[in-house]
Every structure is written in structure tokens, then in C-alpha cells.
Amino acid sequence: MNGGASLGGDDPGPLVRPFAVTRGRAGKDLDRLDILTLVMAAHTEAVAAGLDREYRDILRLCQHRALSIAEIAAHMNLLLAAVKVLVSDLIDTGYLIHRPPVPAAGRPDINLLQAVLDGVRKL
């Protein structure tokens, strides 16, 4: 090709890396992990020396503070779906601990707001 990008070039494209990182797995039981789920390392980085680089990177990021799945994805420049698979693996093997996102204090009930709106419209 004349100066343009070739189809067989060195860059495999933006979707190949996440697919390779998760070894083609889409994950199971990922619905337990919200993008705001907070995770923190349960072990020191030294314990994870034999893990793949992406797993070690997640553990390093979560070593001293809890991070959300979304924050980890942003730090690692990976798709949320791929990070969910990796985080799920680390939770299942005991390297990470997690907790659901903290609900917003005083957040109004959407059903109550809808009922109020419907009542106002009837006036």
C-alpha cells in the first residue's frame, strides 16, 4: 500500500488487546461488579509476583487505597468489560477484596418522584 496503514501492520487494533488480556473470556457472574464497586488489595505486591502483568498492575493500583472498577479501567487504559474480568479473577483467587458502591446518602426514590410528578400533572 502506498504510505497508508496496512492491514497486517504492527498495531493489532484497539479491541485485540482487551481480548488478549482476558484470554478471550467474557467472564461469568460479572453482574455482581458494578463500575462503582470498590476493590482493594488483600495481599502485598510481593505475593503476586507470579501473576500476569495486568493482574500485578491492578494489585499495585489497589495496594494502599480502594479504587472503583471505572478508576482501574481509566488508569490501565482498558475497556471496563476487560477490567471486570480481571478484577473478578483476582477476587475469586483472594487477591482483592470488594464491596458494593456506597449508596448516595439522601438520594430520592425514583418511584416517589414519579408519583409526585404524576400528582402535579393531574392538578
N, C-alpha and C positions, 0 to 999 in steps of 0.2 A: 504494500500500500504506500501511497505517496505522502509521507510525512504525517499521516493521520495515525490514530491509535489502532493497533492491530488487535484482532480478536484473540490471538494467542499471546498477548503481552504478559509482562510480569505481574501486573495488578489483577488479582483474581476477581475484583469487584466487591462492593460493599456487603453483599449477602453471604459470600463464601466464608468469610472469617467467622461470623457467629455460628454458622452451620458447622464449621470445623471445630470450633471451641466446644460445642456441646456434643460433638461426635454424631451429629445428625439427630439427636434426641430432642423431642419437643417437651419432654417432661411429663410427669404424672402428678396428680394431686397438687398442681400449682395454684389452684384456686384458693388455697389457704394463705398464699402470699400475695398481698396487696402491694401496689407500688410504694405505699407508705409504710409497709411493715418494717420495723426496726430490727436490725441484726447487729450482733456484737460477737467478737471472737471469744471462744470459750477456752482457748489454749494459746500459748505463745507461738510466735512465728517459727521458732526452732523446731517445734513438734511437727510442723507442716513441711519440713524440708523436702520430703519425697513427693510432694504433690505437684501437679502441673502448674505452670506459671500463673495462669488466670486464677486458680484457687488460692495460690500464695498471695497474689495481689489483693484479692478480696479480704483475706485474713489480715494482711498488713493495714489495709484501709480501716478495718473494723477493730483494730487491736486496742485502741485507747478510748474509743467513743462509739456509740451506736449510730449507724447510718441507715437510711432508708434504701430500699431496693433502687428507687429512682436516682438517689445520690450516687450509689455504687455504679450504676449504668453510666451516669454522666462522667464520673471520674475515669472509668475504663474505656469510655467511648464505644460501648457495646449496646446492642438492642436490649430493651427491657426483657423480652422473652428469653434471650440467651442468659442474661444475668439471673433471672428467676430459676432457670435450670441449674446453674452453677451454685447458687445460694441454697437451693433445695438439696443438692448433693451434700453440701457442707453441713447443713442442718441434720440430715439423715445420718451422717457419719460422726456427729457430735463435735464438729469443729466450730460451729456457730450456734448461738442461742438466738431466739427471736421472740418478738411479741407483736401483737397486732397494733396498728396505729392507734394513737391516743385519740379518742373522740373529742371533737371540738366542744369545749365547755359552753353550755347555754345555747347550743345550736337548736334552732327551732325545728319542730316536727313538720315535715313537708305536708303531711296529711292535714294537720291543723291549719297550716297556712292556706291550703286549697279550700278547706271548709269555710274559712273566714272570707276568702275571695269570692267563693260562690254565694255566701250570705250577702256580701256587699253588692254583688251584681243583681241580686233579687230586689234590692231596695228601690 
